[in-house]
Every structure is written in C-alpha cells, then in structure tokens.
Amino acid sequence: MKYEEVDSYLSDAFPGFTIDYFAEGLPYCVAGSFALYLLRAYHNNSIDTLVLAGQFIEELYSHKDDQIDNLATIGYLEAIQNVWANSSVDPEEMVKYLGATSQKEWIRLNKLWNGEIGSWT
C-alpha cells in the first residue's frame, strides 16, 4: 500500500465510514474523523468495528514505510487518544484492540505526552 492509497483502503474496509468532503485528500484530517467514527462504535458497543480498526492500524505498520508509519501513529493513534479523551472516554479502552506494533507506538505516544521522552525520534 502506498501513502496515497490509505484513504481508499480505509473506505473499503469500513463501508460505514464516510470521508468528509473537506477532509478528502488530507490523511491526517481523515484520521481525526475516523477517531470520531470509532468513538461512536465504542458507545454503540460495536466490538467488531473496533477489532477491525485495530487490525487496520496494525496493517499500516506492516508496510515499513516511514510516511505510513507516521500516519498510523501521529494520525490514527494520536487522534484516537485526543478525540476519546476530549469526549470523556478513556482512550486506553482502545488498546486491547490494537496489535503489537500499534500498542508499542501507543505507549511511546503516552511517554511523549507525559514528558518521559523528549522527542519523537
């Protein structure tokens, strides 16, 4: 998968998710919209959607592409953390649906936010 293909892959994998016209072509904005979609899935107890989302994010890391890896972490994972926390839902509820690499990056994001590491690299 190429960076430019992530949005269409997401749309194919989640037919209930619609990319907003204004976010089209802006992958990080799409990631924020997707985080809201997952928050609704969480509130609706749509476990299958959350599991599939965890698989989708993990799949992004499998391509070993820095641009896609950054989108997975700074786009999708960070959006989930921010959107869920700002909606009074503990974002840690999503961790159980993430794969091994996604969980590692999730922890790294937490360490960055907590000041335990000084920079992303």
N, C-alpha and C positions, 0 to 999 in steps of 0.2 A: 504494500500500500504506500502511496505517496502522500505527502502532506496535503496536497490539494484534493485528495480523494477522501479524506477523513469525514467531511460533512455528508457526502453521499453514502458512505459506508454506514454512518450513524443513522441516516434516514431509512436506509434499507433494513437495518437491524431493529429499529424501533418505529414501526409504522404509525404508532400513536403519537409520536413526537413530530412536530412541525417546526421547521426552521423559519423563524420570523423573517419577513421580507427585509427588515432593516439590518438583521444580523447576517444575512446571506453573504458569503464570501469573507466573513470576519470570524475565523475559527474560535477565537477566544470569547467573543460575544455569544456564539453558538454554545460554547461550553457553559456559560452562565445560564443560558436558557435551559440547557439540559439539566443543570443542577436544580432548577425550579421544577422541572418535569419529574425528577427523581424525588424531590421533596413531596410532591403530590402523590407519587407512587408509595412513598413511605406512609403518608397519612391514610392512604387507601388500603394499606397492608398488602400491596401488590409485590409480594416477595419475588415472584418470577422476574419482574421488571428490574428489581434491584440486583438480583443474581446476574441477569443478562448484562446489566450496566457494569458490574464488576468484571465480567468476562471481557466486555468491550474495552474497558480501560486497560486491562492486562494485555489484551491483544495489541494495543498501541505500542507497548514497550517491546513486543516481540520483533518489531521491525528494525531495531537497532539503528534508528535514525534520530539524531540529536533534535531536529526540529519537531518530530512527532513526540519524542520523549518529553520535551519541554511543554508541548501542548497537553500531553497526558497529565503532567504534574502541575504546572502553573495554570493551565487551562481548566482541566476537568477536576482534579483532586482539590485544588485550592478553591475553585468555585463551589464545590460541594461543601467544603469546610466553612466558607464565608456565608453562603446562602442559608445553609441549615442553621448555623449559629445565630445569624441575624433573624431567624424565624423561630427562635427559642426551641430548636431541636438540637440535641447533642449530635454533632457530626460524627462522633465516634460510633454511632449506630450503623454507619455505612461500612465501617472497617471489616466486619465479618463477611461482607460480600466481595471484598477485594482479593485479588490474587497476591502471590508472594512479593512480586516486584512492586506492585501498587502499594501494598502495605509498607514496604521498606521506604518508598518515596513519601508516603503519608507521614510516617514517623519523622523523616527528615524535614518535611514541612513544619511539623509541630516543633521540632528543635529550633528551626529558624525563627518561628514566631515567638518562641519562649526565650530567645536570646542565647540558647545553648551553643549555637554555631553562628559565626559572624557573617557568613556569606553563603550564597547558593553553590558556588563551585568548590 
